[in-house]
Amino acid sequence: MNFEKLDVWKRASRLCADVYIETKSLKDYGFRDQLTRSALSVPSNIAEGMTRSSDKEKRRFLEIARSSMAEARTQIYIGIEIDYLKREIAKNWVEETKQISAMISGLINSFDNNL
C-alpha cells in the first residue's frame, strides 16, 4: 500500500510541519526537540509500517505512531499550560491529534481482522 495516498499520513505530515514552523523560535530547546520528535515520529512510523510485508509488522509500526501521537498531544497540553504555545493553534492541534489517532486506530483494526 502506498502510504503517500493515505489521508492519515498526509494529515500527520501536515501537523508535523506545522509544529516545526510554530515552534522554530521557541528557546526551550529540550521542549521543542521533544515535541518535534514525537510529531515527526507519527508520519514516519506510518510510512515505515505501511511498507512492511506482514500485517503484524504494519500493526506494530502503527501502534508506535499512535503512541507518539499521544506523546505529542501530552506535550501540546503542557505547552499550553506553560504559555509556550499559542492557545488557539495548540487547541486545534489537540483536536487534530485526536482525529489522527482515531484514523490510526481504524487502520490498525483493519489489520487485526487479517491476523
N, C-alpha and C positions, 0 to 999 in steps of 0.2 A: 504494500500500500504506500502511495506517495504521500509522505507526511505534509508536504507543502500545500496539498489540496485540503487538508483538514482545517475546518474553522477554528477548532480548539488550538491548534498550533499557531494559526495566524493571530488569534486574539492574545495568546500568551506572549508571542513575539512582540506585538504592539505594546502590550503592558510593560514588558521588559524595557523596550526602547524608551517609553515614557518615563519610567523610573530613572533610567540613566540620565535623561535630559533634565528632569526636575531636580535631581539631587547633585548635579555636577558641581555646584558651588558650595555644597554642604561641607563645613570644615571638620566635622567629626568623621574622620576617615574610617574609623572602625565601624561605626553605624552604617555609613554609606556603603562600605565594602560588603558588609553582611547582607544588607538589603538588596544590593545589585546582584550579588552572587546567588541569593535564593531566587530572585526573579529570573535570572539567566538560566538557572537550573531547570526551570519548568519547560520552556520550549526545547531546550537541549535534550532533556530526557524523553520528551515526546518523540522527537526526531530519532534519537538513538533506538528507542523501543520499537518504533514502527518499522525500522529496517531490520529487526531481528527476525529470524526464521520461524521460531516457535511461538505459539500463543502464550506459553508460560513466561518466556522471556519478555515478550511485549508487555504483558501484565505487570511484571516486576518493575520495568522502567516507568510505566505509567503510574504505579504506586509511588515511586520515588518522586515523580513530577507532582503528584497530588500532595505529597508531604512537603515538598519545597514550596508549594503554593500556600499551604497552611503556615509555614515558617514566614514567608513574605507577608502574609496578612497580619500575623502577630507583630512583626516589625513595623508595619504601617500603623497599626493601632498605637504602638508605643511612640512612633514618630509624631502622631497627632498629639498625644498627651504631653510630650516634651517640647512641642512647638518647633519641631524640625521640618515638618511637612505642612504645606498649605492645607488647611482643614477641608475645603471643598474638593480639591483634587484628590486628597487621600481618601475621603469618603467614597468618591467614585471608584477609586482603586479597590477599596474593600468590597464593594458590590461586584466589581469585575472579578476579583479573586474567587468570590463565592460562585459566580456563574461558571468560571473556567473550571473550578473544582468539580462542579456538578457535571460538566461536559466530560471531564476526565473519568469520573465515576461511571458515566454511561458507556464510555469506550471500554473501560475495564470489564464492565458487566457483559459486554458483547463477546469478550474473550472467555469469560467464565462459562458461558454456555457451550463453548467448544472444548473445555477441559474435561 
